[in-house]
Amino acid sequence: MRMERIKEISKIILFYLFILIAVFALLKLFMFYVPFLIGFIIAELLEPAIKLIKNKTNLTRKSSSILVLAIFFIICISIILISIVFLVSEATDFLYSLNRIR
């Protein structure tokens, strides 16, 4: 009876140890796969726009892909720049308000 209990407990411990090692390994590997995952998601999101431009115009798939990617990057860079301007503005207002408090 006691040996069976020890075997059962050791199986449970080994199972949780395996789960812990697997989670740790996946978290370490996740850092390497994130760029590919982001690229895949962007490609899947832009695919309908590429097909739409290809079907509505006489552009090839390559040129419609370049056009859609250029528009996408322009939008992303614009959002980043507007966010930076907003953050700098808010940070300077915050610092001025801190100086008025003292």
C-alpha positions as CSV (number, residue, x, y, z in Angstrom):
1,M,0.0,0.0,0.0
2,R,2.8,2.4,0.9
3,M,4.8,1.7,-2.3
4,E,1.8,2.3,-4.4
5,R,1.3,5.7,-2.8
6,I,4.9,6.6,-3.3
7,K,4.7,5.6,-7.0
8,E,1.5,7.7,-7.4
9,I,3.1,10.7,-5.8
10,S,6.3,10.3,-7.9
11,K,4.2,10.2,-11.1
12,I,2.4,13.4,-10.1
13,I,5.7,15.1,-9.3
14,L,7.2,14.0,-12.6
15,F,4.2,15.2,-14.5
16,Y,4.3,18.6,-12.9
17,L,8.0,18.8,-13.4
18,F,7.6,18.0,-17.1
19,I,4.9,20.6,-17.4
20,L,7.2,23.2,-15.7
21,I,10.1,22.4,-18.0
22,A,7.9,22.5,-21.1
23,V,6.4,25.9,-20.2
24,F,9.9,27.2,-19.5
25,A,11.2,26.0,-22.8
26,L,8.2,27.4,-24.7
27,L,8.7,30.8,-23.1
28,K,12.4,30.8,-24.1
29,L,11.6,29.7,-27.7
30,F,8.6,32.1,-27.9
31,M,11.1,35.0,-28.0
32,F,12.5,33.7,-31.3
33,Y,9.2,32.9,-32.9
34,V,7.5,36.3,-32.2
35,P,8.8,38.1,-35.3
36,F,7.6,35.3,-37.5
37,L,4.3,35.2,-35.8
38,I,3.8,39.0,-36.2
39,G,4.9,38.8,-39.9
40,F,2.4,36.0,-40.5
41,I,-0.4,37.9,-38.9
42,I,0.4,41.1,-40.9
43,A,0.5,39.1,-44.1
44,E,-2.8,37.5,-43.4
45,L,-4.4,40.8,-42.6
46,L,-3.1,42.5,-45.7
47,E,-4.0,39.6,-48.1
48,P,-7.6,40.8,-48.8
49,A,-6.4,44.3,-49.6
50,I,-3.8,42.8,-52.0
51,K,-6.4,40.7,-53.7
52,L,-8.8,43.7,-54.0
53,I,-6.2,45.9,-55.6
54,K,-5.1,43.1,-57.9
55,N,-8.7,42.5,-59.1
56,K,-9.8,46.1,-59.4
57,T,-6.7,47.3,-61.4
58,N,-4.4,45.8,-64.0
59,L,-1.5,45.5,-61.4
60,T,0.3,42.3,-60.9
61,R,0.2,40.6,-57.5
62,K,3.8,41.7,-56.8
63,S,3.1,45.4,-57.5
64,S,-0.2,45.4,-55.6
65,S,1.7,43.8,-52.7
66,I,4.3,46.5,-52.8
67,L,1.6,49.2,-52.9
68,V,-0.3,47.7,-49.9
69,L,2.9,47.2,-47.9
70,A,3.9,50.8,-48.6
71,I,0.5,52.1,-47.5
72,F,0.7,49.9,-44.4
73,F,4.2,51.1,-43.4
74,I,3.2,54.7,-44.0
75,I,0.2,54.3,-41.7
76,C,2.3,52.5,-39.0
77,I,5.0,55.2,-39.1
78,S,2.4,58.0,-39.0
79,I,0.8,56.4,-35.9
80,I,4.2,56.0,-34.2
81,L,5.2,59.6,-35.0
82,I,1.9,61.0,-33.8
83,S,2.2,59.0,-30.6
84,I,5.7,60.2,-30.0
85,V,4.6,63.9,-30.5
86,F,1.7,63.3,-28.1
87,L,3.9,61.6,-25.5
88,V,6.5,64.4,-25.6
89,S,3.8,67.0,-25.3
90,E,2.2,65.3,-22.3
91,A,5.6,64.8,-20.7
92,T,6.5,68.4,-21.0
93,D,3.1,69.5,-19.6
94,F,3.6,67.1,-16.7
95,L,7.0,68.5,-15.9
96,Y,5.7,72.1,-16.0
97,S,2.9,71.2,-13.7
98,L,5.4,69.5,-11.3
99,N,7.4,72.8,-11.3
100,R,4.3,74.8,-10.4
101,I,3.5,72.5,-7.5
102,R,6.9,73.2,-5.8
